[in-house]
Structures are given as structure tokens and as C-alpha cells.
Amino acid sequence: MKLFRRKFEIIQEQAVRELPYECCGLLVGKQNSDHRGNIENIVYEVAPCRNCLYFGKEQGFEIAHQEYLDVEREAARAGYVILGSYHSHINSPSIPSLHDVDFAHPGHTLLIISLMNGLPREVTAWLRRQSGGFHQEQIRVVE
């Protein structure tokens, strides 16, 4: 995954701002694949979303269906697609939880930022495989 530095900073800022709750948003851009079928996501925009989970926002997130559709429509106008989503984990590692596994559909990337004691600690990205399960994506932050 290629992620521009300012977009990365926006995700970090949102994660800290929304404590003690998990933040969430959508990753927008283009998906390239090489001759072997390896996928590289290039994130051109991030769309911060409201965590609309009614109960348990400290350990989970939900993006409203209408908000997803609105971002999808805006992305299409710009020639982009929704590549996946991002969210924070509070005082826990940046690996997909059971809730995350249920949320991500095949081809969807999850970017997870782990906050420990209120500070960003680690960031990982996970591509949901067509056959199920996840493959960890390398994140390249570029200028």
C-alpha cells in the first residue's frame, strides 16, 4: 500500500482526537496489479467517518451504510474506488479482531492504527483474500 504522508497524518490525528473511542474512515484511491496478480493499493484520499456503533465504541466501529455510499459516489466522480477502511485499536495490537474479519469483504484492505496510552504505536494493513483470511500489506508512506 502506498499512502501519502499527509493522509497518514490525518488518520493519526483522528485516532487521537476520538479517544477513548475507536475512529474509523475509508481509504480511497486506485488499485494496481502486476503481471503476477499482486495488488498494490495507492491511497489518494482518506474519508474520516463517524463511528456509528451504538454500544461498545471503545472496542469496535461501524460505518453507516449511507455514509459509505456517499463516499463511494464521491470517489467515483474523482475516478477512484474505495480500497478499504481504517480504524484504531485502543490499547491493543494492530491485528484484525473478529469484528474486523466480519466487516471486511474480499479485496478490502483494513488499515489498523494501534494507540497505546493515547499515543500511536503501530500501524498495519491487511488485505482480505478472495479465498478468506488476510494477507499483511506493506505500507509505504510517501511524500
Helices and strands as residue ranges (DSSP letters): E 2-4, H 5-17, E 24-33, E 39-49, H 65-77, E 81-90, H 98-103, E 109-116, E 119-128, E 134-137, E 140-142
